[in-house]
Amino acid sequence: MIPIIIPAYEPDKRLIDLLLSLKEEHIENIIIVNDGSGKEYEDIFSIARELLNDLGGVILEHKENRGKGRALKTAFRYVLDNIPEAVGVVTADSDGQHTACCIKEIKQELQKNQDALILGVRKFDGDNIPWKSKIGNNLTLKVFKLVSGLDIRDTQTGLRGINRKFMKELLSVEGDRFEFETKMLLETVGKYPIVQVDIETVYDSRENHKTHFDPVKDSIKIYRILFDKFGKFMLSSLSSFILDIILFTLFCNILKGDFSKGYIIISTIVARTTSALYNYTINYRIVFKSEESKVKAGIKYFILAIIQMICSALLVTLGCKMFGETNETIIKIIVDTILFFISYQMQKIIVFKKL
């Protein structure tokens, strides 16, 4: 069994239309969460209750608006406590963006891939797509891929298939509003594969079309999440980088006369070993808050550090041969900047993974 979860805050007729289309597709077990919509929306929920008598399902209620993330968690808890046979759930929006056929397709995909997170992804290149959605999504995709390493075509989709195990884990993830869905994607790293399914892109062109997503406030929250861990990683790496550069320059000046051929490699090894010990400690305890054992994480970290050190030494040496030894520090800065972004992804996914 795979119930359908529909968070609803101040819904209109489109919620009823969605329920009717679900009925036509013989999709049952619907869980609607009234997220503090108020008495003026009781008529909509009364009709929804009547339809649920045929579809099978329930309406859960928040006395006041608590956000989409909290509404999803309320429904997750209900499923985990009351529907033990459910292998997972499908979440869908109440504003008509997700058709019954698309919901059915995600449901089927989750049934086939019960260890994955299923995403119903929209296309944002059509003429009917609102400019703020087109620009916002494309920008978020680029930033999201840079920070997380996940190549996702629609980070803001609300149509998702979530397996039971992941659903239970998500209850402890912070975030009660739209940012919760971004955190959900980040939580998959190293734990769950993501299956992306193309779905129909539906946007209501009516003037009274209302969305509760604030493009400024909610985007700020989302980007804050993306840059929280990455920002800490940058500070950790920057301080390690400065230490590395200072030691590298110092030993280059000391050894250049006595070791004219291998001074760059020797200086790189000394500087990188010292800065790596410092960087590992900060990343393990503060940046990634790793659940991996210190021994395993340490082994993987220093294997990565050795590989990175070798690449740095070889590329800097090659650069010096091409551009002259007087530019070794500048060349090292360029090389290590490129290696920095590669290292972040490797540390996040492999070295300091969450269990």
N, C-alpha and C positions, 0 to 999 in steps of 0.2 A: 504493500500500500504506500502511496505517495500523496499526502494531503497538499492542497494548494493554499498558500498563505497570502492574504491580501491586506496590507496595512492601509487604513483609510482615515484621512484627516480632512474634514469638511468636504466630503465627496458630493458629486452631482449625479445626474442621470447616467453618466458613463459607467458608474459602478453597476447599476442595474443592467445596462446593456451588456456588460461583461458577464454578469451572472447568467443572463439569458443565453448568451453565446456558449457559455460553458455547459449549460443544460443541453443545448443542441448537439454538442460534441460528446455528451454522456460522460462528462468529467465531474466526479463527485468528491466528497470529503473536502469541503471548503472551510477555511478558517479566516474570518474577517476580524481585524483588530480596529475597533473604533477608538482612535487615539485622541480622545477628549474633544470631539467635534462640537459638542454643545447641543442644546435642545432644538435649535432651529434646523438641525439635520436629522431629527428623529424620524421624519417621514421617509427619508431615504433608507434608513436602517430598518424601519418597519417593513418596507417592501422587500428588503434583502432577507429579513427573517422568514418571510413567507416563502421566498424562493428556496431558502436553505432547507425548508421542510421537505422539498423534493430532491434537492441535491445532496442533502446530508451534510451537516457541518454545524458551526457554532459562531456566534459573534462574541468576541472578548472585548472588554471595555476598560479604558483608562478614564478616570474621572476628569483629568486635565491632560492637555497636550504634553507628551513626553518625548516626542521625536520618533522618526522612522526606525532608528536603530533599536530603541527600547520596545517599540511595537513588535519588531521581528523577534526580539529576545523573549517577549511575553508569549508569542506563538510557539517559539522553539520549546520553551519550558512546558507549555500545554501538551505538545506532541510527545515529548519525552516522558511525561508523567502519565499520559492518558491513552497513547496509541503505541503500545510496544511493538506492534507488527509493522510500523512505518519504517521503511528502509531509508527514508529521507523526506525532504519537502521541496516544493517548488514555490518560489516567491514571485509575486507579480504585482504591478502597480494598479491602482484603482482608477487611473485617469484615462484609460482607453489606449495606452501606448502598446499594450500587449494583447494580441488577439488570442482567441481560444485555441486556434490551430497551432500557434507558436508555443503556447503553454503546454499543449499536448506533446509537441515535439521535444521540448525540454524534459518533460516527464519521462518520455520513452528513452531519451538519452541517459538520464540518471539511472534508469532501471538497468541499462546496459553497462554503465560505468559507475558502480556504487562506491568506488574509492576516489572519485574525482569531484571537483567543483565544476558544474556545468554553467556556462554563460551564454545567454541569448544575446548576440551582438548585432547592433544596428549599423547601417551604412550612413555616413554623414556627408556624402557628396551629392545629394539630390538638391534640386532647386527649391523643394518645399521644406527644407530643413531650416529652422530659425537660425539666424546668424550667430546668436549668442551660444546656441547649442553646438553649432559647427566649429566655431573658434575655440570655445571652452574645451570641447572634447579633444580636438586635435592637439591643443597645447598640453592638456593633461596626459595624453598618450605619450608624448615625447618625454615629459618630465618623469612620468611613472616608469617608463622603460629604463631611463638613465639611473634612477634611484633604486629600483627594485630588481631590474634585470628581467622582468616579466614582459613578454611581448603580447600585450592584450589590445584588441581592436576597439573595445568599448568598456572603459573603466567605470562608467556611471550607470550601466544597465541594471535595472531592478529585477529583470527576469533571470532567475538563477535556480539551479538544481543543487541542493546541499545535502550531502549524505548525513546519516544519523550521528556518526562519530564526530564529524566536523561541527555539526550543529551543537553538540554538547560542549565542545571546546569553545565555541563562539560566545557562550553565555558569560565567560569570564573576560572577554575582550572589552576594553573600555570604549566608550563612545555610544551616545544615545540618539544621535541624529544622522544626517546623511554621511558624515565621516565614517560611520560604522561600516558601511559597505566598502569603503576604501581599505580600512583595516582588515576586513575579511579577505580581500585579495592578498594583502601582504602576509597574512597568517598562513597562506598556502605554501609559501616558499620553503622548499626542502621537505614538505610533508604530503601535499596533495597535488596531483597533476590538474591542469585546467583544460577542459574541453570547450571549444568555442563553436557555437552553432549559429549560422546566419539566420536572422529573423526579419520579418517585415518591419520596415521603419514607418511608424505611424505618428503623425503630428497633427493636432487639431488646429486649423487655421482660423477658427472663430475668435472674434475679438474678446469674448468673455472667457476664453481658455485661461485657466488658472493653474499655476504650478507653485508648490510650496518650497521649491529649491531657490534660495537666494543666490544669484550668481556671484555676488561679492562676498557676503558673510560665509556662506557654505564653502565656497572655493578656498577662502583663506584657511578654514579649518582643515580642508583636505590637504592643501599644500603644507600646512604646519605638520601634519602627520608624516607626509613624505619626507620632509626635511629634518624631522626630529632626530631620527637615528643617523641619517646621512650627515646632518650638521655636527653631531657629536663625533662621527667618524672623521669628518674634515678637521675638526679641532685637534683630535688625537693625532691624525696623520700630519697635520701642519706642524705641530710641536715636534713630532718625531722627525719630520722632514728638515726642520730648522736645525735640530741637533745633528742630523746626518750630514747636512751641508757644511756646518761649522767644523765637524770632525774631519770630513772629507777634505776640505780646503786646508785645514791645519796640517794634516798628514801629507797632503800633496806638497806643501811648502817644505816640510821636514825631509821627505824622502826623495824629492825630485832629483837632487844631486847625486845621491848614492845608488838609487834604483831607477835609472833613466828609462828603462824599458818597461818595468812592471810596477811602477809606483802608483799608477791609477788603480790597478787591480788590488794591490795591497791596501791602499787608502780606502777603497770601496768596502773591502771585507771588514776592516776595523770599524769604520763608521757605521756600516749597516748592521753589524752584530750588536753594537751598543744600542743603537736606536731601535732595533727590533725587539730587544728585551723590554725596553721601556714601552714600546707600542703594544706588544702582546698583553702586558699587564693591564693597560688602560682599556683596550678593546674587550678583553675577556670580562672584566669586572663592571665596566661602566657603559660602553657603547652597545655591545650586543647582549650583555647580561646572559651569557651562554649557560645552557643546561648541560652541555657536553662536559665530560670529565676533563680536568686540567691537563692530564697526561695526553689524552687523545687530541684535545684541541691544540696543545703545545706542539705535539709532533707534526700535526697537519700545518700549523702556523709556520713552523720553522722550515718545513719542506717548501712551502710557498715562498717564504722569505729567501731561501737559498736560490730557488729558481728565479725570483725577482732580482736578487743580487747579481746572479750570473748574467741575466739579460741586461741589467743596468751597466755592468762593467763592460760587457762586449759592445753594447750599443754606444756607450760613451767613448770607448777606445776607437771604435769605427768612426764616430763623429769627429774625434780629434785628428784622426788621420786625414779626414776629408777637409776639415775647416781650420786645423791648427791647434796645437796644444794650449795656446794661451786662452782658449775659449772653453776649457774643460768644465768649469763650474756652470756656465750658461748652458752648455750642451747637456749636462747632467740634470739641470732643472727641467729642460724640455722632455728628456727621456723619462724621468721619474714622474712627471705629471701624467704622461700617457699610462704608465704602469700603475699609477695611483687608482685610476678608474677601474682598471682590470682587477686590481687587488681587492677593491671594495666588493665587487660581485663575488669573487672567489671566497672571501672571508664570510660574507653573509650567507651564501648558499652551502658551502662545504665546511669551513673551519669552525665557525661559531654557531652552527645550526641549532635550532630548538628541537628538543626531543618530542 
